[in-house]
Amino acid sequence: MKFFTYPLYSLPPKKVENYWTDLFKAGYMESRLCDIEGPLFDNVVRLMNTHGRSMYFVSVDGKLVGEFTLDNFTGKAAQIHFSTHPDLRFKDAVPLVRDVVDSIFDWTVKGKEEPYLNSLYGITPVTNRAACIFVLKVGFEKQFILPSGMRDKGKVVDGMVSIYTRKRCSARNTF
């Protein structure tokens, strides 16, 4: 599936608002903002104000079908958070998210040939079984369970820590 990645601030605000509204209507917002019990649109606005410079949207055929944010940078690693549009079927979302994650490893440091990132990591609430399965299907590798490592629907729960590395991406793309 051919996709394009756009920084948040390059998109028309109404298009971005429609994406988040669709997530709310489908009941996906509690998964994307799992640390907040009963998230509201104000929480999305706060997220965009806080992390907007590292938030990106994925478009297929002109429609926003996914969003990801990179934060908690350390060395050449970053934590990734993502969502997919409710209309995107699981069987289409898995390869698309995998391709988007792989494409992040093509980013380079401005003015240099060196890669921007070598690894991505995530923490997924173990109470969200579907999300854990999705992350593993995309190609993240489970590292360990972090006891009381995050929140899900406002409650403290264990978190599955997983990673996806440039090395893994390169090995997957070798024929």
Steps between C-alpha positions, in 0.01 A plus 500: 500500500653833397493753781625848579608631838424860597603700806199615703554869430506452122140374490175697491364515858155376392650183349684429826188574705300257285757225562477540879120530485483168315716339771268638770186379324645150456607478865871485408604803702531311828758276333701788351489709819500200732651688792186715528169372629224617266713723272336807350586706195681744735746217572572468127556876474738481796683207336537694174620812682754300700623255234387661174851547366557125519152390386444367148201382302491225240292551187387248240314629194462841669333359814665504843523136606748518788691720741820457693697702749866463590620611844718403796810511277821353637810443288368383164180352644150641545174384644225467241127536561257438216140463399325382187174625355194290591427438128839330453454123527743303719636307200582831327616683814774251595705525175435873473625573853799270439587693183458834679725386785758375248488835320592684822837327480559673165497841670844659527648771719465832318814576300655158568478150363458341844169347604273698726389191698622143542224369723143564605338379818149487633313415816161339450255430783476123547132552575453596133555157349407611147760780512770259625421257216501784247839632614653152476343438156651829377841361596585650836672248725384457857785570742335472839197593709548815703295454821271798558670658198208700365136583518203362312174688526655689790593190701860393564576177312799300381651609171651287224827663393584425137761619251544527126852561372665610179682164501168315514359724226805434277484125559130494412567686175782269389414250230 
